[in-house]
Amino acid sequence: MVFKQKKIKINLKSILYHSKVYILFSLKKYMDFKKEYASKKVLITGGLGFIGSNLAIKLVESGAKVNIMDAKLKRYGSNDFNVQQIKKDIQIDFSDIRDKKAVLKNVRDKDIIFSLAAQTDYNYSLKKPILDIDINCKGHLNILEAVRTANPNCRIIFPGSRMQYGKIEKKDLPVKEEHPLNPLSVYAINKVAGENYYRAYNKHHGLDTLVFRITNPYGPKAQVKHPGYCIVNWFVRQALEGKDLTVFGKGEQLRDYLFVDDLINAFLISGVHLNPKTKVYNVGSGNGTKFIDMVNVIAILLVKEK
């Protein structure tokens, strides 16, 4: 099935229904982020990327003192433009979580660390598995060791992935956190390992760690140079450039698509709330959307069928 695109500008936020992070979102109405985050010292690793930059903007708006650590690796969406509007209000260290000295310097004196730096392309992990291990495993062990030795009282939030569950049958929906993990790619395997590192450092060293398993985030500032990070973002680019969208098969597979603002609210809540005993949270809209329906929504807004 192929759709012919028209070049028109749209509000990216309108592509899908605004999702609700229903697991955490009920807390938001009781929270004043400006009160909770005023003068908090916050580190975001990978802070120039899609999620990190959106989070940084919200944190600055809430009065936090934001430091960003970002290696600006190719493929992963790191972009100075993403934080242009808050450039004067943040500190940026262009360093890598694989650099132990840089990590140690950056974690000191922070109240909250959003540990977002990652190799994010599951297909690329199959081509470059050692790179994936270096960043998604060794890099995060560097962070945990640095926090253990230099800042053991801060809170650390680690973002895992829905890919940790592997293939999900319809009878298992909605997926609960207790569902067995069955990672099917190097990326997903290393995400499971990363999650287990954070949980182990809580159990054995008492670190205040929290883990998310995130579905399919989309929205402004997303990486759209290639389709390796959420197909919604890629299809939007294709549409805006007047290119065709191609769906193979019937597109009946279900996906949970999560708007980035909802994900950021979940992160903001997790930084100052929730049980610190290494709870694991699925973060998504809670609604399964057929792949073809997602494409059709984009088509309705952007395209003219051949």
Backbone bond lengths (Angstrom), bond angles and torsions (degrees), N, CA, C in turn:
res aa  C-N    CA-C-N  psi(-1)  N-CA   C-N-CA  omega(-1)  CA-C   N-CA-C  phi
1 M - - - 1.461 - - 1.520 108.08 -
2 V 1.312 117.59 126.66 1.453 122.29 -176.50 1.519 109.56 -125.89
3 F 1.316 116.17 135.30 1.454 121.39 175.72 1.519 109.04 -113.25
4 K 1.316 117.17 135.74 1.447 122.41 175.48 1.524 108.85 -88.74
5 Q 1.336 115.73 131.67 1.455 120.08 -173.22 1.527 113.42 -92.30
6 K 1.320 114.91 148.47 1.453 121.71 168.23 1.516 107.89 -108.38
7 K 1.326 117.86 140.58 1.457 120.62 177.62 1.527 109.47 -82.40
8 I 1.313 116.33 104.94 1.453 120.66 173.27 1.516 108.14 -142.62
9 K 1.295 116.65 153.29 1.449 120.39 179.00 1.522 109.38 -92.14
10 I 1.334 115.51 139.43 1.465 119.74 177.93 1.518 109.21 -136.69
11 N 1.282 115.55 166.28 1.448 121.81 171.10 1.521 107.33 -81.36
12 L 1.318 116.61 115.24 1.463 120.72 -176.16 1.520 111.72 -55.81
13 K 1.319 115.95 -31.73 1.456 120.89 -176.61 1.529 111.71 -63.78
14 S 1.324 117.10 -20.79 1.457 119.81 -174.73 1.522 113.83 -88.97
15 I 1.329 117.52 0.30 1.460 119.90 -174.05 1.521 112.26 -63.52
16 L 1.318 116.57 -45.39 1.463 120.80 178.03 1.514 108.78 -125.60
17 Y 1.312 115.41 164.04 1.447 118.34 176.16 1.518 109.57 -57.73
18 H 1.336 115.07 140.04 1.465 119.44 -179.48 1.527 108.58 -62.84
19 S 1.320 116.87 117.67 1.454 121.06 -174.11 1.523 112.26 -77.51
20 K 1.312 115.70 162.50 1.462 121.51 178.90 1.511 108.75 -122.62
21 V 1.316 116.39 124.04 1.454 119.81 174.60 1.519 106.14 -79.56
22 Y 1.324 115.64 81.38 1.463 120.04 -166.50 1.511 112.53 -69.67
23 I 1.315 118.34 -21.60 1.471 120.40 -179.99 1.528 110.51 -68.28
24 L 1.343 116.66 -37.24 1.450 121.29 -175.76 1.518 113.07 -113.00
25 F 1.319 117.32 -20.10 1.445 121.12 -163.08 1.514 113.31 -66.94
26 S 1.342 117.35 -24.18 1.455 119.63 -179.19 1.523 111.44 -62.44
27 L 1.335 116.99 -22.10 1.460 120.30 178.77 1.519 112.42 -73.99
28 K 1.343 117.00 -26.46 1.460 120.52 -170.79 1.529 112.39 -58.43
29 K 1.337 116.71 -39.41 1.460 119.16 -175.29 1.523 112.03 -66.77
30 Y 1.333 117.07 -16.77 1.456 120.39 179.75 1.530 112.00 -97.30
31 M 1.329 117.49 0.28 1.452 120.39 -171.94 1.516 112.15 -112.42
32 D 1.312 114.85 141.42 1.456 122.94 172.18 1.522 106.47 -111.23
33 F 1.338 116.83 99.30 1.455 119.90 -174.43 1.529 111.99 -61.86
34 K 1.325 117.56 -32.72 1.470 119.59 179.18 1.520 110.56 -66.24
35 K 1.325 115.86 -35.29 1.466 119.24 176.85 1.522 110.74 -73.40
36 E 1.335 116.61 -41.34 1.465 121.27 -175.90 1.531 112.11 -69.53
37 Y 1.338 116.49 -35.51 1.464 119.81 -172.20 1.526 114.78 -105.53
38 A 1.317 118.19 0.03 1.455 120.79 -178.86 1.527 110.93 -55.20
39 S 1.334 115.56 119.77 1.476 123.64 177.25 1.520 114.34 67.05
40 K 1.343 118.18 7.78 1.459 120.20 175.25 1.527 109.36 -67.38
41 K 1.335 115.82 138.10 1.460 121.13 176.61 1.523 108.85 -91.45
42 V 1.327 115.49 117.52 1.459 121.03 -171.57 1.529 110.14 -125.32
43 L 1.329 115.63 134.95 1.467 122.02 173.13 1.521 108.73 -111.63
44 I 1.328 115.85 132.05 1.458 121.41 172.87 1.515 107.81 -118.84
45 T 1.328 117.48 111.95 1.465 118.90 172.42 1.526 107.82 -82.67
46 G 1.331 116.39 141.71 1.455 118.92 -172.79 1.522 112.04 69.89
47 G 1.319 116.50 30.66 1.454 121.50 -171.15 1.508 116.65 -75.71
48 L 1.336 117.78 -6.28 1.470 119.98 177.27 1.522 112.04 -96.64
49 G 1.318 117.13 -0.29 1.459 121.19 -179.47 1.519 112.38 -85.91
50 F 1.304 115.40 -170.22 1.469 123.67 -175.23 1.529 112.01 -56.71
51 I 1.317 116.82 -61.33 1.462 120.58 -176.20 1.524 110.62 -74.07
52 G 1.331 116.44 -44.28 1.458 120.49 -176.84 1.512 113.78 -59.78
53 S 1.325 117.34 -41.29 1.466 120.15 -178.50 1.525 111.39 -70.33
54 N 1.331 117.04 -40.26 1.466 119.55 175.85 1.522 110.89 -62.15
55 L 1.323 116.14 -39.35 1.460 120.58 177.89 1.524 111.20 -66.30
56 A 1.336 116.75 -42.89 1.464 121.02 -179.63 1.523 111.33 -59.22
57 I 1.318 117.05 -42.46 1.466 120.82 -179.57 1.521 110.61 -62.09
58 K 1.324 117.18 -44.80 1.465 120.87 179.61 1.528 111.82 -65.24
59 L 1.328 115.75 -37.92 1.463 119.63 179.80 1.526 111.11 -66.75
60 V 1.321 117.18 -42.36 1.464 120.64 177.48 1.523 109.96 -62.34
61 E 1.330 116.72 -43.37 1.468 120.72 177.61 1.525 111.45 -61.10
62 S 1.325 116.68 -26.53 1.466 121.59 -178.91 1.522 112.72 -91.47
63 G 1.334 117.29 2.45 1.459 120.64 174.94 1.507 116.04 92.11
64 A 1.339 117.83 8.51 1.463 120.65 179.39 1.526 111.25 -76.60
65 K 1.326 115.22 154.70 1.466 122.00 172.74 1.527 107.24 -94.68
66 V 1.316 116.55 107.45 1.460 122.22 -167.42 1.517 112.27 -104.31
67 N 1.315 114.80 126.34 1.471 122.64 169.91 1.521 108.20 -111.71
68 I 1.323 115.70 138.40 1.461 121.74 177.66 1.522 109.03 -117.55
69 M 1.316 114.71 135.96 1.459 122.00 173.54 1.522 107.15 -119.37
70 D 1.337 117.14 118.16 1.456 119.96 -175.36 1.525 109.79 -149.65
71 A 1.326 116.29 129.98 1.466 121.87 -178.05 1.529 112.37 -86.47
72 K 1.327 117.46 -7.54 1.471 122.67 -180.00 1.535 111.61 53.98
73 L 1.322 116.02 45.09 1.455 120.19 177.62 1.524 110.03 -71.63
74 K 1.311 116.27 145.54 1.456 120.64 178.08 1.531 109.43 -65.81
75 R 1.311 116.21 156.88 1.463 126.40 177.23 1.529 113.52 86.15
76 Y 1.335 119.59 -22.04 1.451 118.72 -165.38 1.525 115.02 -106.23
77 G 1.316 118.97 11.68 1.454 120.60 170.03 1.510 116.13 84.76
78 S 1.330 118.02 5.02 1.455 119.94 176.85 1.525 109.99 -63.96
79 N 1.340 116.07 130.22 1.458 119.70 -172.95 1.529 109.30 -155.52
80 D 1.332 116.87 123.24 1.470 120.59 178.05 1.529 111.57 -58.03
81 F 1.318 116.75 -32.39 1.455 121.10 -178.69 1.529 111.77 -60.20
82 N 1.326 116.40 -29.87 1.467 120.48 -178.03 1.522 113.13 -59.23
83 V 1.337 116.80 -28.43 1.471 119.97 -178.23 1.527 112.11 -116.61
84 Q 1.321 116.54 19.64 1.457 120.57 -176.85 1.524 112.11 -56.11
85 Q 1.327 117.10 -38.67 1.461 120.74 -175.96 1.524 113.60 -70.35
86 I 1.337 117.15 -16.55 1.476 119.94 -179.94 1.532 111.37 -121.55
87 K 1.316 116.90 15.87 1.463 121.31 -172.81 1.524 112.91 -55.08
88 K 1.321 116.97 -37.03 1.462 120.69 -177.71 1.524 112.53 -78.07
89 D 1.333 115.93 -10.46 1.469 120.17 -174.70 1.523 113.88 -105.81
90 I 1.322 117.80 1.79 1.465 121.07 -176.64 1.523 110.56 -129.71
91 Q 1.313 114.69 162.73 1.463 121.94 172.89 1.527 107.98 -112.92
92 I 1.342 116.86 132.56 1.462 120.95 -178.35 1.518 109.55 -120.44
93 D 1.318 115.66 129.35 1.467 122.40 173.21 1.528 107.13 -114.38
94 F 1.324 116.26 114.56 1.464 120.27 -178.66 1.533 109.33 -82.99
95 S 1.324 114.73 77.17 1.460 120.49 -177.64 1.521 109.88 -138.13
96 D 1.326 114.90 170.29 1.457 123.37 -168.29 1.526 109.76 -112.44
97 I 1.341 116.83 141.42 1.464 119.06 179.03 1.528 111.81 -68.33
98 R 1.320 117.70 -10.09 1.467 120.51 174.04 1.520 112.10 -80.84
99 D 1.332 117.20 -7.80 1.461 123.71 178.51 1.529 107.98 -93.87
100 K 1.321 117.24 103.34 1.463 121.61 -173.77 1.527 112.72 -60.27
101 K 1.327 117.26 -40.84 1.477 120.44 -178.80 1.525 110.58 -65.73
102 A 1.323 116.48 -41.41 1.464 120.15 179.46 1.524 110.80 -65.32
103 V 1.318 116.35 -40.90 1.469 120.31 179.02 1.518 110.25 -62.96
104 L 1.318 116.63 -46.57 1.462 121.20 -178.99 1.527 110.87 -58.87
105 K 1.332 116.68 -42.65 1.460 121.33 179.01 1.525 111.28 -62.64
106 N 1.321 116.52 -40.70 1.461 120.26 -172.91 1.524 114.08 -79.14
107 V 1.327 118.72 -27.63 1.475 119.22 -176.73 1.524 112.71 -82.19
108 R 1.307 118.08 -15.89 1.473 120.87 -176.68 1.536 110.49 -60.97
109 D 1.330 114.56 138.28 1.472 123.03 170.88 1.523 114.50 66.22
110 K 1.316 118.98 12.29 1.468 120.00 179.79 1.529 110.20 -87.98
111 D 1.310 115.25 144.18 1.463 120.43 175.66 1.526 111.37 -83.30
112 I 1.331 115.49 -37.70 1.465 121.56 -176.22 1.524 109.01 -139.51
113 I 1.334 116.21 138.18 1.462 121.53 175.94 1.523 108.32 -124.00
114 F 1.320 115.81 121.42 1.462 121.81 171.59 1.529 106.86 -97.02
115 S 1.312 115.49 105.45 1.470 122.33 -169.69 1.532 109.97 -90.05
116 L 1.344 116.01 74.38 1.458 121.57 -170.46 1.526 114.44 -95.39
117 A 1.322 118.73 -17.66 1.466 120.66 -176.59 1.523 110.13 -57.33
118 A 1.336 116.50 133.55 1.463 119.54 -175.36 1.521 111.34 -167.57
119 Q 1.319 115.03 160.57 1.459 122.64 161.91 1.527 104.34 -86.53
120 T 1.332 118.15 117.02 1.456 120.94 -166.04 1.522 115.41 -107.44
121 D 1.317 117.78 -0.31 1.468 121.38 -173.48 1.524 109.58 -103.50
122 Y 1.345 116.61 109.30 1.462 119.05 -175.10 1.524 111.82 -67.49
123 N 1.334 118.81 -33.58 1.469 120.34 176.59 1.524 111.25 -67.02
124 Y 1.318 116.26 -40.14 1.465 120.69 -179.62 1.521 110.89 -66.66
125 S 1.340 116.39 -28.46 1.466 119.63 178.67 1.527 111.53 -63.67
126 L 1.333 116.35 -26.56 1.469 120.22 177.88 1.524 111.17 -76.53
127 K 1.328 116.23 -27.61 1.465 120.94 177.46 1.527 111.74 -84.03
128 K 1.329 115.82 -35.49 1.468 121.87 -176.19 1.535 109.88 -127.66
129 P 1.328 117.76 66.03 1.469 119.63 -174.88 1.524 113.92 -65.40
130 I 1.337 117.37 -33.47 1.466 119.38 -179.63 1.517 110.58 -68.64
131 L 1.328 116.80 -38.79 1.469 120.49 175.39 1.520 110.32 -60.11
132 D 1.327 116.54 -42.36 1.458 120.56 179.81 1.526 110.82 -61.66
133 I 1.314 116.60 -42.88 1.464 120.58 177.51 1.526 110.83 -64.03
134 D 1.320 117.08 -42.98 1.465 121.21 -178.30 1.524 111.39 -58.99
135 I 1.335 116.86 -43.33 1.454 120.19 -176.53 1.526 111.34 -84.80
136 N 1.331 116.99 -53.39 1.464 121.11 -170.70 1.520 114.36 -80.10
137 C 1.325 117.16 -14.78 1.474 120.21 175.94 1.530 110.77 -114.51
138 K 1.325 116.91 -66.32 1.469 120.03 -176.92 1.523 112.00 -60.92
139 G 1.343 116.24 -41.42 1.463 119.27 179.81 1.511 112.18 -59.22
140 H 1.324 116.62 -41.33 1.462 119.60 -178.73 1.522 112.21 -76.41
141 L 1.298 117.67 -28.04 1.463 119.33 171.46 1.524 110.66 -66.04
142 N 1.333 116.94 -35.18 1.466 120.03 174.47 1.519 111.02 -59.87
143 I 1.331 116.48 -42.87 1.465 120.25 179.40 1.526 110.76 -64.29
144 L 1.312 116.66 -46.94 1.457 120.35 -178.35 1.524 112.07 -63.84
145 E 1.309 116.94 -41.11 1.463 120.15 178.15 1.530 111.23 -65.61
146 A 1.326 116.12 -40.41 1.462 119.65 179.01 1.530 110.62 -64.43
147 V 1.327 116.69 -42.62 1.461 120.26 178.35 1.529 110.25 -65.54
148 R 1.312 116.71 -42.31 1.476 120.45 179.74 1.524 111.48 -57.76
149 T 1.307 116.70 -40.50 1.470 120.18 -174.54 1.522 113.60 -89.78
150 A 1.342 117.42 -29.47 1.466 119.40 -170.55 1.520 114.99 -117.48
151 N 1.345 117.67 -17.64 1.467 118.76 -175.69 1.528 110.38 -157.48
152 P 1.325 117.80 61.30 1.474 120.93 -171.41 1.525 114.68 -71.55
153 N 1.321 118.87 -7.67 1.463 120.54 -176.86 1.529 114.14 -99.75
154 C 1.322 116.87 0.81 1.464 118.10 179.72 1.531 110.02 -81.11
155 R 1.312 116.43 166.33 1.465 121.68 173.74 1.522 108.77 -99.90
156 I 1.341 116.68 138.71 1.465 122.13 178.75 1.525 108.90 -123.59
157 I 1.330 115.47 130.29 1.465 121.04 177.43 1.522 108.64 -113.28
158 F 1.335 115.32 126.63 1.468 121.89 -178.72 1.524 109.59 -113.05
159 P 1.336 118.72 126.89 1.460 121.05 178.78 1.524 112.63 -93.28
160 G 1.301 116.33 110.20 1.456 121.43 172.34 1.516 110.19 -88.82
161 S 1.327 116.10 -163.46 1.460 120.87 -171.95 1.527 111.60 -137.81
162 R 1.308 115.65 150.89 1.471 120.25 173.75 1.524 110.72 -63.24
163 M 1.348 118.32 -19.14 1.466 121.41 179.25 1.515 112.32 -67.25
164 Q 1.309 117.78 -13.70 1.457 120.69 176.93 1.536 111.00 -63.95
165 Y 1.335 117.30 -24.57 1.462 120.82 -179.41 1.520 112.45 -80.43
166 G 1.333 117.89 -19.72 1.456 120.07 -175.23 1.507 111.73 74.38
167 K 1.321 116.66 -151.81 1.464 121.26 -178.24 1.523 109.69 -75.14
168 I 1.337 114.45 130.72 1.461 120.76 -177.69 1.524 109.99 -110.31
169 E 1.323 116.18 131.64 1.452 120.78 175.71 1.532 110.05 -83.61
170 K 1.317 116.10 152.40 1.459 120.79 -177.56 1.518 111.68 -59.00
171 K 1.320 116.64 -33.01 1.466 120.72 -178.60 1.525 112.30 -67.37
172 D 1.342 116.95 -17.57 1.464 121.24 -178.10 1.525 113.01 -91.49
173 L 1.325 117.12 -0.11 1.463 120.72 -178.03 1.527 110.88 -85.14
174 P 1.328 118.72 144.18 1.461 125.82 -9.14 1.524 111.48 -72.58
175 V 1.313 116.90 148.14 1.459 121.98 -176.71 1.526 110.26 -74.62
176 K 1.319 115.54 130.49 1.459 120.54 176.83 1.527 110.16 -99.80
177 E 1.312 115.22 160.25 1.467 119.90 -177.67 1.522 112.37 -60.99
178 E 1.325 117.21 -24.15 1.466 120.99 -179.25 1.523 112.73 -80.35
179 H 1.319 117.70 -5.58 1.459 121.09 -178.69 1.529 109.86 -61.94
180 P 1.334 118.92 139.65 1.472 121.28 -179.62 1.533 111.63 -58.21
181 L 1.321 115.47 142.15 1.459 120.95 176.59 1.525 109.67 -89.16
182 N 1.322 115.90 136.34 1.464 121.31 -179.58 1.532 109.31 -144.14
183 P 1.331 117.48 67.62 1.469 120.78 -176.03 1.522 111.50 -64.66
184 L 1.347 115.85 136.77 1.459 120.93 -172.84 1.522 113.62 -115.94
185 S 1.328 117.94 7.18 1.465 121.54 176.40 1.518 108.86 -138.98
186 V 1.318 116.18 164.10 1.469 120.21 177.38 1.521 109.62 -59.04
187 Y 1.316 116.65 -42.46 1.466 121.26 178.67 1.528 110.72 -56.88
188 A 1.327 117.08 -50.09 1.462 120.89 -177.60 1.526 111.63 -65.74
189 I 1.340 116.71 -39.36 1.466 120.83 177.65 1.516 110.29 -60.20
190 N 1.327 116.40 -44.22 1.464 120.03 -178.61 1.524 111.96 -72.60
191 K 1.334 117.34 -26.69 1.460 119.65 173.23 1.530 110.57 -67.52
192 V 1.323 116.66 -39.86 1.463 120.05 175.14 1.529 109.90 -62.20
193 A 1.325 116.50 -44.29 1.469 120.25 178.38 1.525 110.29 -60.66
194 G 1.345 116.37 -45.55 1.460 119.90 179.35 1.515 111.77 -58.66
195 E 1.318 116.34 -46.69 1.464 120.25 177.76 1.522 110.85 -57.10
196 N 1.325 116.11 -44.45 1.471 119.83 -178.60 1.522 112.12 -66.19
197 Y 1.337 118.32 -32.27 1.469 120.45 174.20 1.530 110.09 -60.39
198 Y 1.331 116.20 -46.65 1.469 119.78 -177.92 1.527 110.90 -64.84
199 R 1.313 116.72 -38.75 1.464 119.64 179.00 1.533 110.61 -70.32
200 A 1.322 116.93 -37.16 1.467 120.26 178.91 1.527 111.69 -66.19
201 Y 1.340 117.01 -38.51 1.470 119.74 179.88 1.519 111.43 -70.95
202 N 1.314 116.66 -23.79 1.450 119.20 170.90 1.523 110.61 -72.01
203 K 1.302 116.50 -46.92 1.462 120.92 -175.90 1.520 112.27 -66.87
204 H 1.332 116.88 -44.32 1.464 120.28 -172.10 1.526 114.01 -95.10
205 H 1.325 117.38 -25.29 1.465 120.29 -176.92 1.526 113.13 -120.56
206 G 1.336 116.89 -2.88 1.460 120.24 176.12 1.511 115.50 74.58
207 L 1.343 118.14 16.66 1.458 119.67 179.03 1.525 110.60 -69.22
208 D 1.324 115.25 146.31 1.467 122.38 -178.57 1.531 108.17 -86.53
209 T 1.315 116.32 85.57 1.464 121.14 -176.21 1.516 111.22 -111.97
210 L 1.323 115.12 150.77 1.459 121.97 -179.36 1.519 108.17 -141.41
211 V 1.322 116.77 141.97 1.468 121.18 -173.21 1.524 110.71 -125.00
212 F 1.328 115.88 134.29 1.462 122.66 171.04 1.526 109.33 -108.31
213 R 1.321 116.03 149.98 1.467 122.45 164.65 1.526 105.88 -119.40
214 I 1.309 115.83 106.82 1.465 122.83 -168.52 1.521 110.44 -97.12
215 T 1.327 116.65 143.07 1.465 121.01 -178.44 1.533 110.96 -79.95
216 N 1.315 118.71 -114.24 1.473 122.50 -174.27 1.528 109.75 -123.10
217 P 1.316 117.77 88.23 1.469 119.42 -176.30 1.525 112.49 -76.32
218 Y 1.328 115.17 145.07 1.461 120.85 177.42 1.515 108.72 -144.73
219 G 1.347 116.38 160.36 1.453 119.74 175.87 1.509 112.45 142.50
220 P 1.334 117.16 -169.89 1.462 122.43 -177.60 1.520 112.96 -58.83
221 K 1.309 115.25 145.93 1.462 126.24 178.49 1.521 113.47 75.82
222 A 1.323 117.07 9.33 1.466 120.17 179.24 1.521 111.18 -68.93
223 Q 1.308 115.79 151.11 1.458 122.81 174.52 1.522 108.45 -72.25
224 V 1.347 116.96 122.16 1.463 120.47 -178.49 1.530 111.87 -129.52
225 K 1.331 117.16 20.22 1.469 119.97 177.76 1.520 111.31 -72.05
226 H 1.315 117.35 -27.15 1.458 122.89 178.75 1.529 107.83 -151.64
227 P 1.332 118.23 164.50 1.468 120.85 -174.34 1.521 114.59 -84.57
228 G 1.331 117.87 23.19 1.457 120.12 -174.65 1.511 114.52 -81.20
229 Y 1.347 118.08 -3.90 1.461 119.50 -177.78 1.528 109.31 -137.68
230 C 1.299 117.51 98.70 1.461 127.07 178.59 1.519 112.01 58.85
231 I 1.292 115.33 112.32 1.460 122.90 -174.11 1.529 112.13 -65.08
232 V 1.329 118.20 -24.66 1.468 119.85 178.25 1.521 110.01 -58.59
233 N 1.326 116.01 -49.22 1.462 120.53 -179.03 1.526 111.10 -59.49
234 W 1.336 115.97 -41.86 1.459 120.74 -179.37 1.524 111.17 -65.83
235 F 1.331 116.80 -43.50 1.463 120.12 179.97 1.535 111.55 -63.70
236 V 1.320 116.42 -35.25 1.466 119.13 177.51 1.525 110.20 -62.75
237 R 1.324 116.24 -43.99 1.465 118.07 177.41 1.527 110.46 -61.25
238 Q 1.334 116.52 -46.96 1.448 119.82 179.72 1.530 111.16 -55.60
239 A 1.320 115.09 -41.96 1.459 120.07 -178.70 1.521 111.33 -65.89
240 L 1.317 116.38 -46.80 1.456 120.37 -177.65 1.529 112.26 -65.88
241 E 1.329 116.62 -24.13 1.463 120.50 177.81 1.526 112.24 -91.92
242 G 1.310 116.59 5.84 1.444 119.98 177.16 1.511 114.81 74.92
243 K 1.316 117.08 22.06 1.461 121.33 -179.16 1.526 110.94 -96.73
244 D 1.332 115.15 163.14 1.455 120.36 -179.13 1.528 111.75 -77.33
245 L 1.333 115.34 148.89 1.458 122.23 169.09 1.522 107.69 -102.78
246 T 1.306 116.52 131.31 1.464 120.25 -179.24 1.519 109.76 -119.14
247 V 1.321 115.93 128.28 1.462 122.18 176.49 1.525 107.83 -113.22
248 F 1.321 116.01 124.21 1.466 120.71 179.20 1.531 108.68 -91.73
249 G 1.325 115.33 131.07 1.448 119.49 -177.20 1.512 111.06 77.19
250 K 1.330 116.33 -157.63 1.454 121.36 -176.16 1.526 113.28 -88.65
251 G 1.330 116.95 -14.24 1.465 119.24 179.20 1.511 113.90 68.97
252 E 1.342 116.18 33.41 1.463 120.30 -175.84 1.529 113.11 -85.16
253 Q 1.331 117.99 -9.28 1.462 120.02 -177.44 1.529 110.62 -63.84
254 L 1.345 115.34 140.99 1.455 121.33 -178.21 1.519 110.86 -91.66
255 R 1.326 115.65 139.88 1.460 122.25 176.09 1.527 108.90 -137.36
256 D 1.326 115.34 149.71 1.461 121.62 174.73 1.527 107.10 -102.71
257 Y 1.339 116.47 112.41 1.464 121.62 -178.81 1.526 109.33 -101.07
258 L 1.323 115.67 131.72 1.466 122.37 -171.21 1.523 110.18 -121.28
259 F 1.328 117.09 120.13 1.462 119.96 178.12 1.519 110.02 -71.39
260 V 1.331 116.16 140.36 1.462 120.84 -169.75 1.529 112.62 -61.82
261 D 1.338 118.86 -33.98 1.465 119.55 179.57 1.522 111.85 -62.09
262 D 1.334 116.46 -35.78 1.462 120.05 177.51 1.524 110.87 -68.41
263 L 1.325 115.89 -40.14 1.458 119.53 176.80 1.526 111.09 -62.66
264 I 1.327 116.98 -41.66 1.468 120.68 179.41 1.521 110.63 -62.90
265 N 1.324 117.13 -40.27 1.469 119.18 176.43 1.526 111.16 -60.95
266 A 1.329 116.63 -38.37 1.464 119.86 177.68 1.532 110.55 -63.60
267 F 1.333 116.44 -41.61 1.465 119.50 177.11 1.528 111.29 -63.24
268 L 1.324 116.73 -44.07 1.464 120.00 -179.62 1.524 111.23 -61.02
269 I 1.319 116.61 -41.33 1.462 120.50 177.02 1.525 110.20 -63.78
270 S 1.326 116.11 -43.30 1.471 119.85 -175.87 1.520 112.53 -66.39
271 G 1.330 117.14 -26.57 1.460 119.44 -178.63 1.510 113.78 -68.22
272 V 1.322 117.38 -27.34 1.463 120.18 -173.80 1.522 113.64 -128.08
273 H 1.339 116.91 -4.80 1.454 120.71 -178.13 1.519 109.65 -129.76
274 L 1.300 115.38 -169.01 1.460 125.77 176.79 1.528 111.82 74.31
275 N 1.317 114.59 157.79 1.452 121.92 -179.87 1.521 110.51 -66.58
276 P 1.324 118.95 124.99 1.462 120.61 -176.88 1.525 114.80 -77.87
277 K 1.312 118.53 3.41 1.465 120.68 -175.78 1.534 111.64 -82.80
278 T 1.314 115.63 50.50 1.461 122.55 176.70 1.508 112.58 50.82
279 K 1.297 116.94 52.69 1.451 120.95 174.24 1.524 109.40 -74.72
280 V 1.297 115.60 145.24 1.462 122.12 176.51 1.529 107.75 -108.69
281 Y 1.324 116.35 130.77 1.453 120.88 -177.69 1.529 110.83 -124.77
282 N 1.330 116.21 128.90 1.460 120.01 164.36 1.523 107.53 -73.83
283 V 1.316 116.66 133.12 1.459 120.55 178.82 1.520 108.44 -124.25
284 G 1.324 115.88 113.61 1.455 121.25 -179.50 1.509 109.91 -164.28
285 S 1.317 116.33 -175.71 1.463 120.12 179.34 1.514 111.40 -75.40
286 G 1.338 116.30 -23.80 1.460 120.26 -175.06 1.519 112.92 84.05
287 N 1.330 116.27 2.89 1.464 120.65 -178.45 1.519 110.30 -121.82
288 G 1.330 116.11 128.40 1.453 120.24 175.54 1.520 110.63 -83.76
289 T 1.318 116.71 129.09 1.463 122.36 179.22 1.523 108.63 -118.96
290 K 1.325 116.57 129.84 1.460 119.11 176.28 1.526 109.68 -63.78
291 F 1.321 115.23 141.37 1.457 120.60 179.71 1.530 111.07 -53.72
292 I 1.323 116.25 -44.23 1.459 120.36 -178.09 1.522 111.21 -66.16
293 D 1.337 117.47 -31.71 1.459 120.19 177.90 1.524 110.80 -68.64
294 M 1.330 116.31 -38.93 1.464 119.77 175.38 1.516 110.37 -59.19
295 V 1.341 116.32 -45.89 1.459 120.43 179.69 1.524 110.47 -63.68
296 N 1.313 116.43 -40.36 1.459 120.08 -179.70 1.524 112.34 -63.49
297 V 1.338 117.33 -36.55 1.460 120.02 177.24 1.524 109.96 -62.89
298 I 1.332 116.16 -45.74 1.466 119.63 176.19 1.528 109.95 -60.66
299 A 1.323 115.09 -41.05 1.469 119.57 -178.72 1.522 111.63 -62.89
300 I 1.319 116.56 -41.47 1.459 120.39 -179.54 1.530 110.51 -60.43
301 L 1.330 115.36 -38.80 1.458 119.74 -176.84 1.519 112.93 -83.46
302 L 1.342 116.44 -28.97 1.455 118.93 -166.83 1.513 116.18 -122.17
303 V 1.312 118.14 -19.96 1.442 117.10 -164.58 1.512 114.09 -126.27
304 K 1.293 112.86 164.25 1.453 122.01 174.31 1.514 107.37 -122.04
305 E 1.323 116.34 119.21 1.461 119.67 -175.04 1.529 110.87 -65.10
306 K 1.345 115.22 141.50 1.472 120.80 177.10 1.516 110.28 -64.06
